[in-house]
Amino acid sequence: MDGFEFNAAHDLGNDASLLEGLFQLVVSGHTDGWEFEQLNAEVYQRLQDAYAAAH
């Protein structure tokens, strides 16, 4: 596995962790705190970056 493959796999795992954390906060109704705001902003930025790179 080269460096690119390792980074891509690591990023995908990290993305999944971010989404899981965001999902858990939403399901538990904790959408008012700083944790939700921080995760939401990070997920949104990653989505924008991913789609900008695809176009």
N, C-alpha and C positions, 0 to 999 in steps of 0.2 A: 504494500500500500504506500503510495507516494504522499508527499505533503499535502497536495491538493485534495486527494481522496480523504485523508484524515481530517482536514479542516472542514470539508463538506459534510462528512458524517458527524463530526462534532457539532457543527452548526445546526444540522437537522435535529439532533438530540436536544440541543439547547432550545431550539424553536418549539419542540414538543413540550419541553418543561415549562416554557413561558405560556403556551396555550393551556396546558393543564392547570397551571396556577391561576390564570385568568378565569378559566371555566369554574374552578372550585370557588373562587370569590363570588362569581355571579350566582352560582347555584345556592350558596349559603346566604346570599343577600347582602354581602359586604362590598357594596359598590360605592360607598361614600368616602372611604379612606384613601390614604396616600399610596398604599400597596396597589390597589386597583388602578389608580391614576397612573402610577409608574409602569405597571405591566401593560395597561391599555396603550399608553404612549409608545412603549417599546415595540409591541406587536404591530401597531399601526405603522410605525416607521419602517419596520422590516418588510411589511407588505408593500408599502410604497417603493422601497428600494428594490424589491424583487420584481415588481411589475414594471418599474422604470427601466431596469436592466433588460427585461424581456422585449421591450419595444425599441 
